[in-house]
Amino acid sequence: MLLKDKHIILASGSPRRIQILREDGLDFEVIRPNCPEHLCTKLSPSQSVMALALRKALDIGERDALILACDTMVFHHGRLIGKPADEAEAFSILSELRGRKHEVWSGVAVLQKNPKLALVFSAVTEVYFKYYTDDEIRGYIATGEPMDKAGAYAIQGGFSRYIDRINGAYDNVVGFPYAEIKERLLNVE
């Protein structure tokens, strides 16, 4: 299935997801889901992000379109980390991740009414941070960039200089595993 041939609804207001689809030349509609983004700590990281993505897609309701939803979380030492609530939480998250490895998990849900399609999957990328100081954390937080990002950072933004390396897809860390989405949809009739 080629996305260029579909009426697409992106169930997200994420500027990064919107930009990725626009850069691929797609025409699509943006509808922000109106559902809670509660993390379920009883589920695995994969199950949790898939459940959130599916909840977002289902919140849009049945439409004559291909609905594309995604949710991204950071997983470190047994806990899921979403977007920071405030600057203090952003500082705490970035302090915890400093000089360490964590995983970025994205859940994707693709729903279509006709022909019927329900595709839900997850992607993971390991991210290794360099060591950085408290002052560097404060400087980064002062930019405002970490406040709407899972894990309180943007790999594509000002925090890129603190990334040592990644194992997995870069676009997944951005918050939208688009290459995998397209690959999986190519295998759908």
Phi, psi and chi 1 to 4 in degrees:
 res  aa     phi    psi   chi1   chi2   chi3   chi4
   1 MET       -  129.9  168.1 -172.5  -54.2      -
   2 LEU   -99.1  131.8  -64.8  175.4      -      -
   3 LEU   -67.2  -30.2  -72.1  173.2      -      -
   4 LYS   -62.8  -20.2  -67.8 -177.3 -169.4  -75.5
   5 ASP   -92.6    3.9  -59.4  -25.1      -      -
   6 LYS  -115.9  151.5  -65.3  -71.0  179.8 -176.0
   7 HIS   -83.1  116.8  171.8 -143.1      -      -
   8 ILE  -111.1  137.0  -61.0  168.2      -      -
   9 ILE  -114.2  120.1  -65.2  174.7      -      -
  10 LEU   -89.3  115.6  176.6   62.6      -      -
  11 ALA   -87.4   67.8      -      -      -      -
  12 SER  -171.2  149.5  173.6      -      -      -
  13 GLY  -106.6    9.8      -      -      -      -
  14 SER   -61.8  120.9  163.3      -      -      -
  15 PRO   -60.3  -32.6  -17.3   25.4      -      -
  16 ARG   -68.0  -43.9  -68.4  155.5  -58.1  -75.8
  17 ARG   -66.3  -41.5  -66.6  176.3 -173.1  139.2
  18 ILE   -60.4  -45.2  -68.2  167.6      -      -
  19 GLN   -62.7  -42.6  177.6 -176.4    2.6      -
  20 ILE   -62.0  -44.4  -71.7  168.9      -      -
  21 LEU   -67.3  -39.4  -69.1  179.5      -      -
  22 ARG   -64.3  -41.5  -78.7 -169.4  180.0  139.4
  23 GLU   -63.5  -24.1  -73.8  174.2   -5.6      -
  24 ASP   -87.7    3.2 -161.1   32.9      -      -
  25 GLY    78.0   20.0      -      -      -      -
  26 LEU   -86.2  146.4  -64.6  179.8      -      -
  27 ASP  -100.1  126.0 -173.7   28.7      -      -
  28 PHE  -153.8  164.2   58.7   96.6      -      -
  29 GLU  -109.3  142.5 -178.2  179.8   -5.9      -
  30 VAL  -106.8  123.4  173.9      -      -      -
  31 ILE  -129.3  118.3  -59.1  177.1      -      -
  32 ARG   -77.0  126.8  -70.0  174.8  174.5 -111.5
  33 PRO   -68.7  152.3   11.0  -12.6      -      -
  34 ASN  -118.0   61.2 -172.1   24.4      -      -
  35 CYS  -132.1  154.6   58.1      -      -      -
  36 PRO   -67.8  147.6   20.5  -26.6      -      -
  37 GLU  -108.0   50.0  -69.0 -170.3   33.6      -
  38 HIS   -70.4  135.8  -59.2  -57.4      -      -
  39 LEU   -84.1  134.9  -63.0  174.9      -      -
  40 CYS  -100.2  105.2 -177.0      -      -      -
  41 THR   -74.4  -10.1   56.9      -      -      -
  42 LYS   -83.7  -12.1  -64.5 -176.4 -169.7  -76.0
  43 LEU   -97.7  160.6  -61.0  176.0      -      -
  44 SER   -69.1  164.0   70.8      -      -      -
  45 PRO   -55.9  -42.7  -25.2   33.2      -      -
  46 SER   -61.2  -48.7  175.0      -      -      -
  47 GLN   -64.3  -38.4  -67.1  167.7  -33.8      -
  48 SER   -63.8  -48.4 -173.2      -      -      -
  49 VAL   -70.9  -32.5  -66.7      -      -      -
  50 MET   -66.9  -40.6  -73.6 -170.0  -61.4      -
  51 ALA   -62.7  -41.9      -      -      -      -
  52 LEU   -66.4  -41.8  -74.5  169.4      -      -
  53 ALA   -63.9  -43.3      -      -      -      -
  54 LEU   -64.4  -40.1 -176.2   56.6      -      -
  55 ARG   -59.6  -42.1 -176.0 -177.8  -54.7  147.8
  56 LYS   -64.2  -44.9  -72.4  178.5  176.7 -178.5
  57 ALA   -64.0  -43.5      -      -      -      -
  58 LEU   -67.3  -29.3  -69.2  171.0      -      -
  59 ASP   -64.2  -27.5 -172.9   69.0      -      -
  60 ILE   -69.7  -27.1  -59.9  -55.3      -      -
  61 GLY    86.7  170.4      -      -      -      -
  62 GLU   -71.4  127.6  -83.0 -159.3   30.1      -
  63 ARG  -140.6  163.4  -52.7 -140.9 -178.7 -162.9
  64 ASP   -87.3   69.8 -168.7   22.1      -      -
  65 ALA  -163.7  168.8      -      -      -      -
  66 LEU   -92.7  117.5 -176.1  131.2      -      -
  67 ILE   -96.2  126.8  -60.9  169.5      -      -
  68 LEU  -120.2  118.4  178.2   56.9      -      -
  69 ALA  -129.0  151.1      -      -      -      -
  70 CYS  -148.6  148.7 -175.7      -      -      -
  71 ASP  -141.0  140.5 -159.4   85.4      -      -
  72 THR  -128.2  137.5  -58.5      -      -      -
  73 MET  -138.6  156.4  -64.0  -70.3  159.6      -
  74 VAL  -100.8  140.8  166.4      -      -      -
  75 PHE  -123.3  123.8 -174.1   72.1      -      -
  76 HIS  -144.3  128.1 -176.6 -106.9      -      -
  77 HIS    45.6   49.4  -77.0  -58.9      -      -
  78 GLY    83.0    7.4      -      -      -      -
  79 ARG  -133.4  144.4   80.9  178.4 -178.4  103.1
  80 LEU   -84.6  137.2  -76.8  167.5      -      -
  81 ILE  -123.2  121.1  -57.4  169.0      -      -
  82 GLY   -98.5 -143.7      -      -      -      -
  83 LYS   -80.4  142.3  -60.9  171.4 -174.2  171.8
  84 PRO   -69.9  143.8   24.7  -31.0      -      -
  85 ALA   -77.0  -28.4      -      -      -      -
  86 ASP  -158.8 -179.4   54.0   30.9      -      -
  87 GLU   -64.9  -35.3  -69.9 -177.7   -2.4      -
  88 ALA   -64.1  -41.7      -      -      -      -
  89 GLU   -69.3  -36.9 -173.7  175.9   12.6      -
  90 ALA   -59.9  -44.1      -      -      -      -
  91 PHE   -61.5  -44.2 -173.8   88.4      -      -
  92 SER   -61.6  -45.0  175.6      -      -      -
  93 ILE   -62.6  -51.0  -68.7  167.9      -      -
  94 LEU   -65.6  -30.7  -68.0  172.8      -      -
  95 SER   -66.8  -42.7  -64.5      -      -      -
  96 GLU   -64.0  -37.5  176.3 -176.3  -22.6      -
  97 LEU   -85.2  -12.4  -60.4  177.2      -      -
  98 ARG   -55.1  125.1  173.3  177.9   27.3 -149.1
  99 GLY    70.0   15.2      -      -      -      -
 100 ARG  -127.7  171.7  -62.5 -167.6  171.2  128.9
 101 LYS   -98.6  143.0  175.1 -169.7   92.8  162.9
 102 HIS  -142.1  173.5   61.7  -85.2      -      -
 103 GLU  -115.3  141.8  -62.9  171.5  -20.6      -
 104 VAL  -109.1  120.8  175.5      -      -      -
 105 TRP  -111.4  132.6  -75.1   87.8      -      -
 106 SER  -122.1  136.3  -69.8      -      -      -
 107 GLY  -106.8  139.5      -      -      -      -
 108 VAL  -126.8  136.3  175.6      -      -      -
 109 ALA  -127.9  127.9      -      -      -      -
 110 VAL  -123.1  116.3 -177.4      -      -      -
 111 LEU  -122.4  142.7  -57.3  179.4      -      -
 112 GLN  -147.7  137.0 -177.6  175.8  -92.9      -
 113 LYS   -79.1  -45.0 -178.0  170.6   71.6  170.1
 114 ASN  -143.4  114.3 -171.3   19.7      -      -
 115 PRO   -69.8  152.8   25.0  -30.0      -      -
 116 LYS   -60.3  128.9 -172.2   80.2  169.1  162.7
 117 LEU  -147.9  132.0  171.5   64.9      -      -
 118 ALA  -140.8  104.0      -      -      -      -
 119 LEU  -120.7  119.7  176.1   63.8      -      -
 120 VAL  -132.4  126.9 -178.2      -      -      -
 121 PHE  -153.0  171.5   67.1   91.6      -      -
 122 SER  -129.3  159.1   66.4      -      -      -
 123 ALA  -133.2  148.4      -      -      -      -
 124 VAL  -133.9  143.5   63.1      -      -      -
 125 THR  -135.7  133.3  -57.3      -      -      -
 126 GLU   -86.5  134.3  -66.5  177.7  -24.6      -
 127 VAL  -123.4  130.4 -179.6      -      -      -
 128 TYR  -111.7  121.3  -64.5   79.7      -      -
 129 PHE   -93.1  147.1  -82.0  178.9      -      -
 130 LYS   -76.8  173.1  -63.4  175.4 -176.4  175.1
 131 TYR   -82.5  139.0 -173.9   85.7      -      -
 132 TYR  -142.0  160.1   40.5   81.8      -      -
 133 THR   -89.5  166.5   66.8      -      -      -
 134 ASP   -59.7  -39.5  -73.9   -4.2      -      -
 135 ASP   -63.7  -37.2  -75.6  -17.1      -      -
 136 GLU   -67.3  -37.0  -72.3  171.0  -46.3      -
 137 ILE   -61.9  -48.7  -65.6  171.9      -      -
 138 ARG   -59.6  -41.8  -74.4 -175.0 -161.4   93.9
 139 GLY   -62.4  -40.3      -      -      -      -
 140 TYR   -67.9  -43.3  179.3   63.4      -      -
 141 ILE   -61.3  -36.8  -69.8  170.5      -      -
 142 ALA   -61.6  -21.2      -      -      -      -
 143 THR   -74.4  -18.0   68.4      -      -      -
 144 GLY    83.6  -10.5      -      -      -      -
 145 GLU   -61.0  -37.1 -171.5  175.6   83.6      -
 146 PRO   -75.1   -8.9   25.1  -30.9      -      -
 147 MET   -71.7  -21.5  -59.5  -43.5  -62.8      -
 148 ASP  -119.1   29.3   69.1  -21.3      -      -
 149 LYS  -121.8  135.0  -44.9  -73.5 -171.6  -61.0
 150 ALA   -60.1  131.4      -      -      -      -
 151 GLY    80.1    0.4      -      -      -      -
 152 ALA    65.8   29.5      -      -      -      -
 153 TYR  -151.9  160.3   72.6   93.9      -      -
 154 ALA  -122.2  114.5      -      -      -      -
 155 ILE   -63.1  -29.5 -168.4  171.2      -      -
 156 GLN   -87.6   -0.6   74.3  -80.3   12.5      -
 157 GLY  -112.8 -146.4      -      -      -      -
 158 GLY   -65.6  -16.7      -      -      -      -
 159 PHE   -85.5   -5.4 -155.3   75.1      -      -
 160 SER   -55.8  -31.2   63.3      -      -      -
 161 ARG   -67.7  -15.0   67.9  176.6  153.2 -107.9
 162 TYR   -99.0    5.4  -58.1  114.6      -      -
 163 ILE   -89.3  122.1  -52.2  -64.1      -      -
 164 ASP   -79.0  -51.8 -177.0   39.5      -      -
 165 ARG  -167.6  167.2   68.5 -172.9 -173.9  -77.8
 166 ILE  -132.6  152.3   67.0  169.8      -      -
 167 ASN  -119.7  105.9  -72.3  -28.2      -      -
 168 GLY   129.6 -166.2      -      -      -      -
 169 ALA   -81.3  129.0      -      -      -      -
 170 TYR   -61.1  -44.6  175.2   86.5      -      -
 171 ASP   -62.5  -25.2   61.4   -9.3      -      -
 172 ASN   -66.3  -39.3 -176.4   50.7      -      -
 173 VAL   -69.3  -31.5 -176.1      -      -      -
 174 VAL   -64.6  -25.9  173.0      -      -      -
 175 GLY   114.8   14.2      -      -      -      -
 176 PHE  -157.5   95.8 -162.9   51.6      -      -
 177 PRO   -74.2   67.3   28.1  -32.9      -      -
 178 TYR   -66.0  -38.1 -171.1   53.9      -      -
 179 ALA   -60.9  -41.7      -      -      -      -
 180 GLU   -69.8  -36.6 -173.2  168.6  -11.9      -
 181 ILE   -58.9  -49.7  -68.0  167.3      -      -
 182 LYS   -63.8  -40.6  -69.9 -164.3  -44.3 -176.0
 183 GLU   -62.5  -45.1 -179.0  179.9  -40.5      -
 184 ARG   -66.0  -38.5  -74.2 -179.9 -179.2 -111.3
 185 LEU   -70.2  -26.2  -72.8  174.1      -      -
 186 LEU   -63.6  -27.4  -81.1  176.2      -      -
 187 ASN   -87.9    2.9  -63.3  -41.1      -      -
 188 VAL   -99.4  132.9  172.3      -      -      -
 189 GLU   -82.3      -  -68.1  -60.9  -38.5      -
